[in-house]
Amino acid sequence: MKRKVDCYFTKNQIKEIDYRDVALLSRYLTNWGKIKSAKETNTSTKYQRLLAEAVKRARYMGLLAYTKR
């Protein structure tokens, strides 16, 4: 039997993911700076796409590093 885990963004009624919220975005990155999978973070498909877009924007603007050490 599968355990249903709610998406963080759905549960907290977050409509848009802001690319300037670095603390939130960094929760969804691995130690190497890669974006974690939706299965790993229990994020719905809709919000996973928005999250990936926000992370890429933050990287482009220089708010997040492309890689971590």
PyMOL Python script that loads the backbone (N, CA, C, O; Angstrom):
from pymol import cmd

cmd.read_pdbstr("""\
ATOM      1  N   MET A   1       0.837  -1.183   0.000  1.00  0.00           N
ATOM      2  CA  MET A   1       0.000   0.000   0.000  1.00  0.00           C
ATOM      3  C   MET A   1       0.885   1.251   0.000  1.00  0.00           C
ATOM      4  O   MET A   1       1.790   1.384   0.824  1.00  0.00           O
ATOM      5  N   LYS A   2       0.612   2.151  -0.924  1.00  0.00           N
ATOM      6  CA  LYS A   2       1.402   3.368  -1.014  1.00  0.00           C
ATOM      7  C   LYS A   2       0.946   4.396   0.013  1.00  0.00           C
ATOM      8  O   LYS A   2      -0.242   4.524   0.312  1.00  0.00           O
ATOM      9  N   ARG A   3       1.910   5.115   0.537  1.00  0.00           N
ATOM     10  CA  ARG A   3       1.621   6.171   1.491  1.00  0.00           C
ATOM     11  C   ARG A   3       1.522   7.483   0.732  1.00  0.00           C
ATOM     12  O   ARG A   3       2.457   7.856   0.023  1.00  0.00           O
ATOM     13  N   LYS A   4       0.400   8.194   0.867  1.00  0.00           N
ATOM     14  CA  LYS A   4       0.212   9.444   0.154  1.00  0.00           C
ATOM     15  C   LYS A   4       0.837  10.587   0.951  1.00  0.00           C
ATOM     16  O   LYS A   4       0.483  10.823   2.106  1.00  0.00           O
ATOM     17  N   VAL A   5       1.763  11.284   0.318  1.00  0.00           N
ATOM     18  CA  VAL A   5       2.427  12.417   0.951  1.00  0.00           C
ATOM     19  C   VAL A   5       2.065  13.663   0.160  1.00  0.00           C
ATOM     20  O   VAL A   5       2.186  13.691  -1.064  1.00  0.00           O
ATOM     21  N   ASP A   6       1.624  14.685   0.863  1.00  0.00           N
ATOM     22  CA  ASP A   6       1.194  15.906   0.192  1.00  0.00           C
ATOM     23  C   ASP A   6       2.375  16.735  -0.278  1.00  0.00           C
ATOM     24  O   ASP A   6       3.447  16.730   0.328  1.00  0.00           O
ATOM     25  N   CYS A   7       2.158  17.430  -1.346  1.00  0.00           N
ATOM     26  CA  CYS A   7       3.137  18.368  -1.884  1.00  0.00           C
ATOM     27  C   CYS A   7       3.231  19.569  -0.933  1.00  0.00           C
ATOM     28  O   CYS A   7       2.211  20.058  -0.448  1.00  0.00           O
ATOM     29  N   TYR A   8       4.450  20.040  -0.669  1.00  0.00           N
ATOM     30  CA  TYR A   8       4.664  21.173   0.232  1.00  0.00           C
ATOM     31  C   TYR A   8       3.933  22.416  -0.268  1.00  0.00           C
ATOM     32  O   TYR A   8       3.327  23.140   0.522  1.00  0.00           O
ATOM     33  N   PHE A   9       3.986  22.664  -1.572  1.00  0.00           N
ATOM     34  CA  PHE A   9       3.397  23.868  -2.146  1.00  0.00           C
ATOM     35  C   PHE A   9       1.873  23.800  -2.157  1.00  0.00           C
ATOM     36  O   PHE A   9       1.207  24.814  -1.949  1.00  0.00           O
ATOM     37  N   THR A  10       1.322  22.623  -2.397  1.00  0.00           N
ATOM     38  CA  THR A  10      -0.128  22.446  -2.377  1.00  0.00           C
ATOM     39  C   THR A  10      -0.657  22.583  -0.954  1.00  0.00           C
ATOM     40  O   THR A  10      -1.679  23.228  -0.719  1.00  0.00           O
ATOM     41  N   LYS A  11       0.047  21.973  -0.015  1.00  0.00           N
ATOM     42  CA  LYS A  11      -0.394  21.989   1.380  1.00  0.00           C
ATOM     43  C   LYS A  11      -0.394  23.407   1.959  1.00  0.00           C
ATOM     44  O   LYS A  11      -1.290  23.768   2.721  1.00  0.00           O
ATOM     45  N   ASN A  12       0.610  24.206   1.596  1.00  0.00           N
ATOM     46  CA  ASN A  12       0.717  25.572   2.110  1.00  0.00           C
ATOM     47  C   ASN A  12       0.095  26.614   1.196  1.00  0.00           C
ATOM     48  O   ASN A  12       0.248  27.813   1.425  1.00  0.00           O
ATOM     49  N   GLN A  13      -0.605  26.164   0.164  1.00  0.00           N
ATOM     50  CA  GLN A  13      -1.330  27.020  -0.780  1.00  0.00           C
ATOM     51  C   GLN A  13      -0.436  28.092  -1.391  1.00  0.00           C
ATOM     52  O   GLN A  13      -0.810  29.263  -1.465  1.00  0.00           O
ATOM     53  N   ILE A  14       0.751  27.675  -1.827  1.00  0.00           N
ATOM     54  CA  ILE A  14       1.679  28.573  -2.504  1.00  0.00           C
ATOM     55  C   ILE A  14       1.383  28.498  -3.986  1.00  0.00           C
ATOM     56  O   ILE A  14       1.507  27.433  -4.590  1.00  0.00           O
ATOM     57  N   LYS A  15       0.993  29.611  -4.581  1.00  0.00           N
ATOM     58  CA  LYS A  15       0.611  29.635  -5.997  1.00  0.00           C
ATOM     59  C   LYS A  15       1.817  29.801  -6.905  1.00  0.00           C
ATOM     60  O   LYS A  15       1.908  29.151  -7.946  1.00  0.00           O
ATOM     61  N   GLU A  16       2.745  30.672  -6.516  1.00  0.00           N
ATOM     62  CA  GLU A  16       3.923  30.939  -7.337  1.00  0.00           C
ATOM     63  C   GLU A  16       5.182  30.713  -6.511  1.00  0.00           C
ATOM     64  O   GLU A  16       5.213  30.977  -5.309  1.00  0.00           O
ATOM     65  N   ILE A  17       6.214  30.221  -7.178  1.00  0.00           N
ATOM     66  CA  ILE A  17       7.503  30.011  -6.520  1.00  0.00           C
ATOM     67  C   ILE A  17       8.413  31.158  -6.947  1.00  0.00           C
ATOM     68  O   ILE A  17       8.708  31.315  -8.132  1.00  0.00           O
ATOM     69  N   ASP A  18       8.853  31.955  -5.983  1.00  0.00           N
ATOM     70  CA  ASP A  18       9.671  33.126  -6.275  1.00  0.00           C
ATOM     71  C   ASP A  18      11.139  32.736  -6.395  1.00  0.00           C
ATOM     72  O   ASP A  18      11.680  32.066  -5.515  1.00  0.00           O
ATOM     73  N   TYR A  19      11.777  33.151  -7.471  1.00  0.00           N
ATOM     74  CA  TYR A  19      13.184  32.802  -7.691  1.00  0.00           C
ATOM     75  C   TYR A  19      14.107  33.525  -6.722  1.00  0.00           C
ATOM     76  O   TYR A  19      15.265  33.132  -6.582  1.00  0.00           O
ATOM     77  N   ARG A  20      13.637  34.560  -6.053  1.00  0.00           N
ATOM     78  CA  ARG A  20      14.465  35.310  -5.097  1.00  0.00           C
ATOM     79  C   ARG A  20      14.487  34.672  -3.708  1.00  0.00           C
ATOM     80  O   ARG A  20      15.291  35.062  -2.862  1.00  0.00           O
ATOM     81  N   ASP A  21      13.603  33.686  -3.466  1.00  0.00           N
ATOM     82  CA  ASP A  21      13.548  33.001  -2.173  1.00  0.00           C
ATOM     83  C   ASP A  21      14.579  31.870  -2.163  1.00  0.00           C
ATOM     84  O   ASP A  21      14.241  30.703  -2.357  1.00  0.00           O
ATOM     85  N   VAL A  22      15.830  32.235  -1.936  1.00  0.00           N
ATOM     86  CA  VAL A  22      16.949  31.301  -2.038  1.00  0.00           C
ATOM     87  C   VAL A  22      16.873  30.216  -0.967  1.00  0.00           C
ATOM     88  O   VAL A  22      17.261  29.076  -1.223  1.00  0.00           O
ATOM     89  N   ALA A  23      16.386  30.544   0.212  1.00  0.00           N
ATOM     90  CA  ALA A  23      16.298  29.560   1.299  1.00  0.00           C
ATOM     91  C   ALA A  23      15.353  28.428   0.918  1.00  0.00           C
ATOM     92  O   ALA A  23      15.648  27.260   1.174  1.00  0.00           O
ATOM     93  N   LEU A  24      14.231  28.760   0.314  1.00  0.00           N
ATOM     94  CA  LEU A  24      13.273  27.744  -0.111  1.00  0.00           C
ATOM     95  C   LEU A  24      13.842  26.909  -1.251  1.00  0.00           C
ATOM     96  O   LEU A  24      13.724  25.683  -1.239  1.00  0.00           O
ATOM     97  N   LEU A  25      14.451  27.553  -2.228  1.00  0.00           N
ATOM     98  CA  LEU A  25      14.978  26.845  -3.391  1.00  0.00           C
ATOM     99  C   LEU A  25      16.123  25.910  -3.020  1.00  0.00           C
ATOM    100  O   LEU A  25      16.244  24.822  -3.583  1.00  0.00           O
ATOM    101  N   SER A  26      16.962  26.327  -2.078  1.00  0.00           N
ATOM    102  CA  SER A  26      18.115  25.500  -1.719  1.00  0.00           C
ATOM    103  C   SER A  26      17.701  24.215  -1.001  1.00  0.00           C
ATOM    104  O   SER A  26      18.491  23.273  -0.937  1.00  0.00           O
ATOM    105  N   ARG A  27      16.484  24.156  -0.460  1.00  0.00           N
ATOM    106  CA  ARG A  27      15.976  22.917   0.138  1.00  0.00           C
ATOM    107  C   ARG A  27      15.791  21.834  -0.917  1.00  0.00           C
ATOM    108  O   ARG A  27      15.820  20.646  -0.596  1.00  0.00           O
ATOM    109  N   TYR A  28      15.602  22.232  -2.167  1.00  0.00           N
ATOM    110  CA  TYR A  28      15.327  21.298  -3.246  1.00  0.00           C
ATOM    111  C   TYR A  28      16.551  21.025  -4.112  1.00  0.00           C
ATOM    112  O   TYR A  28      16.420  20.525  -5.230  1.00  0.00           O
ATOM    113  N   LEU A  29      17.744  21.351  -3.605  1.00  0.00           N
ATOM    114  CA  LEU A  29      18.987  21.073  -4.314  1.00  0.00           C
ATOM    115  C   LEU A  29      19.812  20.048  -3.548  1.00  0.00           C
ATOM    116  O   LEU A  29      19.758  19.991  -2.319  1.00  0.00           O
ATOM    117  N   THR A  30      20.577  19.237  -4.279  1.00  0.00           N
ATOM    118  CA  THR A  30      21.471  18.272  -3.647  1.00  0.00           C
ATOM    119  C   THR A  30      22.739  18.982  -3.195  1.00  0.00           C
ATOM    120  O   THR A  30      22.897  20.185  -3.405  1.00  0.00           O
ATOM    121  N   ASN A  31      23.638  18.230  -2.576  1.00  0.00           N
ATOM    122  CA  ASN A  31      24.914  18.802  -2.136  1.00  0.00           C
ATOM    123  C   ASN A  31      25.746  19.310  -3.303  1.00  0.00           C
ATOM    124  O   ASN A  31      26.558  20.222  -3.148  1.00  0.00           O
ATOM    125  N   TRP A  32      25.539  18.716  -4.470  1.00  0.00           N
ATOM    126  CA  TRP A  32      26.300  19.114  -5.661  1.00  0.00           C
ATOM    127  C   TRP A  32      25.611  20.219  -6.443  1.00  0.00           C
ATOM    128  O   TRP A  32      26.155  20.697  -7.439  1.00  0.00           O
ATOM    129  N   GLY A  33      24.409  20.639  -6.009  1.00  0.00           N
ATOM    130  CA  GLY A  33      23.716  21.733  -6.674  1.00  0.00           C
ATOM    131  C   GLY A  33      22.708  21.288  -7.701  1.00  0.00           C
ATOM    132  O   GLY A  33      22.139  22.125  -8.402  1.00  0.00           O
ATOM    133  N   LYS A  34      22.462  19.985  -7.817  1.00  0.00           N
ATOM    134  CA  LYS A  34      21.479  19.482  -8.766  1.00  0.00           C
ATOM    135  C   LYS A  34      20.088  19.566  -8.159  1.00  0.00           C
ATOM    136  O   LYS A  34      19.938  19.503  -6.939  1.00  0.00           O
ATOM    137  N   ILE A  35      19.076  19.708  -8.995  1.00  0.00           N
ATOM    138  CA  ILE A  35      17.698  19.774  -8.526  1.00  0.00           C
ATOM    139  C   ILE A  35      17.243  18.356  -8.163  1.00  0.00           C
ATOM    140  O   ILE A  35      17.392  17.426  -8.956  1.00  0.00           O
ATOM    141  N   LYS A  36      16.687  18.204  -6.957  1.00  0.00           N
ATOM    142  CA  LYS A  36      16.210  16.893  -6.514  1.00  0.00           C
ATOM    143  C   LYS A  36      14.969  16.493  -7.303  1.00  0.00           C
ATOM    144  O   LYS A  36      14.223  17.347  -7.783  1.00  0.00           O
ATOM    145  N   SER A  37      14.758  15.181  -7.430  1.00  0.00           N
ATOM    146  CA  SER A  37      13.616  14.673  -8.189  1.00  0.00           C
ATOM    147  C   SER A  37      12.313  14.882  -7.413  1.00  0.00           C
ATOM    148  O   SER A  37      12.316  15.087  -6.200  1.00  0.00           O
ATOM    149  N   ALA A  38      11.210  14.825  -8.146  1.00  0.00           N
ATOM    150  CA  ALA A  38       9.892  14.993  -7.528  1.00  0.00           C
ATOM    151  C   ALA A  38       9.583  13.847  -6.574  1.00  0.00           C
ATOM    152  O   ALA A  38       8.905  14.045  -5.566  1.00  0.00           O
ATOM    153  N   LYS A  39      10.071  12.655  -6.883  1.00  0.00           N
ATOM    154  CA  LYS A  39       9.844  11.512  -5.996  1.00  0.00           C
ATOM    155  C   LYS A  39      10.574  11.698  -4.679  1.00  0.00           C
ATOM    156  O   LYS A  39      10.079  11.309  -3.621  1.00  0.00           O
ATOM    157  N   GLU A  40      11.742  12.290  -4.751  1.00  0.00           N
ATOM    158  CA  GLU A  40      12.558  12.496  -3.563  1.00  0.00           C
ATOM    159  C   GLU A  40      11.961  13.567  -2.643  1.00  0.00           C
ATOM    160  O   GLU A  40      12.033  13.451  -1.419  1.00  0.00           O
ATOM    161  N   THR A  41      11.375  14.604  -3.236  1.00  0.00           N
ATOM    162  CA  THR A  41      10.866  15.734  -2.461  1.00  0.00           C
ATOM    163  C   THR A  41       9.352  15.714  -2.288  1.00  0.00           C
ATOM    164  O   THR A  41       8.793  16.568  -1.598  1.00  0.00           O
ATOM    165  N   ASN A  42       8.675  14.729  -2.920  1.00  0.00           N
ATOM    166  CA  ASN A  42       7.212  14.616  -2.861  1.00  0.00           C
ATOM    167  C   ASN A  42       6.523  15.866  -3.388  1.00  0.00           C
ATOM    168  O   ASN A  42       5.525  16.315  -2.826  1.00  0.00           O
ATOM    169  N   THR A  43       7.050  16.418  -4.452  1.00  0.00           N
ATOM    170  CA  THR A  43       6.484  17.606  -5.082  1.00  0.00           C
ATOM    171  C   THR A  43       5.631  17.175  -6.267  1.00  0.00           C
ATOM    172  O   THR A  43       6.016  16.278  -7.017  1.00  0.00           O
ATOM    173  N   SER A  44       4.475  17.809  -6.438  1.00  0.00           N
ATOM    174  CA  SER A  44       3.626  17.469  -7.576  1.00  0.00           C
ATOM    175  C   SER A  44       4.284  17.923  -8.874  1.00  0.00           C
ATOM    176  O   SER A  44       5.182  18.765  -8.863  1.00  0.00           O
ATOM    177  N   THR A  45       3.835  17.365  -9.981  1.00  0.00           N
ATOM    178  CA  THR A  45       4.439  17.637 -11.279  1.00  0.00           C
ATOM    179  C   THR A  45       4.375  19.113 -11.646  1.00  0.00           C
ATOM    180  O   THR A  45       5.340  19.678 -12.160  1.00  0.00           O
ATOM    181  N   LYS A  46       3.244  19.723 -11.382  1.00  0.00           N
ATOM    182  CA  LYS A  46       3.058  21.145 -11.691  1.00  0.00           C
ATOM    183  C   LYS A  46       4.092  21.999 -10.959  1.00  0.00           C
ATOM    184  O   LYS A  46       4.742  22.853 -11.561  1.00  0.00           O
ATOM    185  N   TYR A  47       4.235  21.765  -9.673  1.00  0.00           N
ATOM    186  CA  TYR A  47       5.153  22.571  -8.881  1.00  0.00           C
ATOM    187  C   TYR A  47       6.612  22.182  -9.115  1.00  0.00           C
ATOM    188  O   TYR A  47       7.506  23.003  -8.909  1.00  0.00           O
ATOM    189  N   GLN A  48       6.863  20.959  -9.538  1.00  0.00           N
ATOM    190  CA  GLN A  48       8.235  20.566  -9.866  1.00  0.00           C
ATOM    191  C   GLN A  48       8.729  21.365 -11.069  1.00  0.00           C
ATOM    192  O   GLN A  48       9.886  21.784 -11.105  1.00  0.00           O
ATOM    193  N   ARG A  49       7.855  21.576 -12.053  1.00  0.00           N
ATOM    194  CA  ARG A  49       8.212  22.379 -13.225  1.00  0.00           C
ATOM    195  C   ARG A  49       8.477  23.829 -12.832  1.00  0.00           C
ATOM    196  O   ARG A  49       9.455  24.431 -13.275  1.00  0.00           O
ATOM    197  N   LEU A  50       7.591  24.389 -11.990  1.00  0.00           N
ATOM    198  CA  LEU A  50       7.770  25.767 -11.532  1.00  0.00           C
ATOM    199  C   LEU A  50       9.037  25.912 -10.695  1.00  0.00           C
ATOM    200  O   LEU A  50       9.737  26.922 -10.774  1.00  0.00           O
ATOM    201  N   LEU A  51       9.319  24.889  -9.895  1.00  0.00           N
ATOM    202  CA  LEU A  51      10.514  24.892  -9.056  1.00  0.00           C
ATOM    203  C   LEU A  51      11.778  24.878  -9.901  1.00  0.00           C
ATOM    204  O   LEU A  51      12.712  25.636  -9.640  1.00  0.00           O
ATOM    205  N   ALA A  52      11.810  24.018 -10.913  1.00  0.00           N
ATOM    206  CA  ALA A  52      12.971  23.936 -11.801  1.00  0.00           C
ATOM    207  C   ALA A  52      13.195  25.258 -12.525  1.00  0.00           C
ATOM    208  O   ALA A  52      14.333  25.702 -12.680  1.00  0.00           O
ATOM    209  N   GLU A  53      12.118  25.879 -12.964  1.00  0.00           N
ATOM    210  CA  GLU A  53      12.221  27.175 -13.646  1.00  0.00           C
ATOM    211  C   GLU A  53      12.758  28.248 -12.704  1.00  0.00           C
ATOM    212  O   GLU A  53      13.590  29.064 -13.101  1.00  0.00           O
ATOM    213  N   ALA A  54      12.283  28.251 -11.449  1.00  0.00           N
ATOM    214  CA  ALA A  54      12.732  29.237 -10.467  1.00  0.00           C
ATOM    215  C   ALA A  54      14.208  29.036 -10.121  1.00  0.00           C
ATOM    216  O   ALA A  54      14.949  30.007  -9.968  1.00  0.00           O
ATOM    217  N   VAL A  55      14.635  27.779  -9.997  1.00  0.00           N
ATOM    218  CA  VAL A  55      16.041  27.495  -9.687  1.00  0.00           C
ATOM    219  C   VAL A  55      16.930  27.970 -10.833  1.00  0.00           C
ATOM    220  O   VAL A  55      17.972  28.585 -10.606  1.00  0.00           O
ATOM    221  N   LYS A  56      16.514  27.684 -12.058  1.00  0.00           N
ATOM    222  CA  LYS A  56      17.303  28.099 -13.224  1.00  0.00           C
ATOM    223  C   LYS A  56      17.388  29.619 -13.323  1.00  0.00           C
ATOM    224  O   LYS A  56      18.433  30.167 -13.676  1.00  0.00           O
ATOM    225  N   ARG A  57      16.284  30.296 -13.011  1.00  0.00           N
ATOM    226  CA  ARG A  57      16.292  31.759 -13.018  1.00  0.00           C
ATOM    227  C   ARG A  57      17.220  32.322 -11.953  1.00  0.00           C
ATOM    228  O   ARG A  57      17.974  33.261 -12.206  1.00  0.00           O
ATOM    229  N   ALA A  58      17.159  31.737 -10.754  1.00  0.00           N
ATOM    230  CA  ALA A  58      18.005  32.191  -9.650  1.00  0.00           C
ATOM    231  C   ALA A  58      19.479  31.971  -9.969  1.00  0.00           C
ATOM    232  O   ALA A  58      20.325  32.788  -9.605  1.00  0.00           O
ATOM    233  N   ARG A  59      19.785  30.876 -10.642  1.00  0.00           N
ATOM    234  CA  ARG A  59      21.170  30.623 -11.059  1.00  0.00           C
ATOM    235  C   ARG A  59      21.628  31.663 -12.068  1.00  0.00           C
ATOM    236  O   ARG A  59      22.741  32.180 -11.975  1.00  0.00           O
ATOM    237  N   TYR A  60      20.773  31.965 -13.026  1.00  0.00           N
ATOM    238  CA  TYR A  60      21.114  32.935 -14.066  1.00  0.00           C
ATOM    239  C   TYR A  60      21.344  34.325 -13.473  1.00  0.00           C
ATOM    240  O   TYR A  60      22.232  35.056 -13.911  1.00  0.00           O
ATOM    241  N   MET A  61      20.535  34.682 -12.471  1.00  0.00           N
ATOM    242  CA  MET A  61      20.645  35.992 -11.832  1.00  0.00           C
ATOM    243  C   MET A  61      21.803  36.049 -10.832  1.00  0.00           C
ATOM    244  O   MET A  61      22.139  37.124 -10.336  1.00  0.00           O
ATOM    245  N   GLY A  62      22.405  34.909 -10.538  1.00  0.00           N
ATOM    246  CA  GLY A  62      23.538  34.867  -9.628  1.00  0.00           C
ATOM    247  C   GLY A  62      23.169  34.707  -8.173  1.00  0.00           C
ATOM    248  O   GLY A  62      24.013  34.890  -7.296  1.00  0.00           O
ATOM    249  N   LEU A  63      21.902  34.363  -7.898  1.00  0.00           N
ATOM    250  CA  LEU A  63      21.471  34.181  -6.512  1.00  0.00           C
ATOM    251  C   LEU A  63      21.822  32.791  -5.990  1.00  0.00           C
ATOM    252  O   LEU A  63      22.061  32.614  -4.795  1.00  0.00           O
ATOM    253  N   LEU A  64      21.853  31.803  -6.888  1.00  0.00           N
ATOM    254  CA  LEU A  64      22.244  30.439  -6.534  1.00  0.00           C
ATOM    255  C   LEU A  64      23.448  30.055  -7.371  1.00  0.00           C
ATOM    256  O   LEU A  64      23.585  30.486  -8.516  1.00  0.00           O
ATOM    257  N   ALA A  65      24.314  29.248  -6.796  1.00  0.00           N
ATOM    258  CA  ALA A  65      25.474  28.762  -7.541  1.00  0.00           C
ATOM    259  C   ALA A  65      25.039  27.586  -8.424  1.00  0.00           C
ATOM    260  O   ALA A  65      24.090  26.870  -8.105  1.00  0.00           O
ATOM    261  N   TYR A  66      25.740  27.409  -9.515  1.00  0.00           N
ATOM    262  CA  TYR A  66      25.461  26.272 -10.390  1.00  0.00           C
ATOM    263  C   TYR A  66      25.914  24.974  -9.740  1.00  0.00           C
ATOM    264  O   TYR A  66      25.288  23.929  -9.918  1.00  0.00           O
ATOM    265  N   THR A  67      27.000  25.046  -8.990  1.00  0.00           N
ATOM    266  CA  THR A  67      27.507  23.869  -8.267  1.00  0.00           C
ATOM    267  C   THR A  67      27.839  24.278  -6.843  1.00  0.00           C
ATOM    268  O   THR A  67      28.126  25.442  -6.564  1.00  0.00           O
ATOM    269  N   LYS A  68      27.796  23.300  -5.946  1.00  0.00           N
ATOM    270  CA  LYS A  68      28.182  23.543  -4.556  1.00  0.00           C
ATOM    271  C   LYS A  68      29.388  22.689  -4.243  1.00  0.00           C
ATOM    272  O   LYS A  68      29.650  21.706  -4.936  1.00  0.00           O
ATOM    273  N   ARG A  69      30.120  23.048  -3.218  1.00  0.00           N
ATOM    274  CA  ARG A  69      31.227  22.221  -2.779  1.00  0.00           C
ATOM    275  C   ARG A  69      31.115  21.990  -1.294  1.00  0.00           C
ATOM    276  O   ARG A  69      31.958  21.308  -0.710  1.00  0.00           O
TER     277      ARG A  69
END
""", "prot")
cmd.dss("prot")
cmd.show_as("cartoon", "prot")
cmd.util.cbc("prot")
cmd.orient("prot")
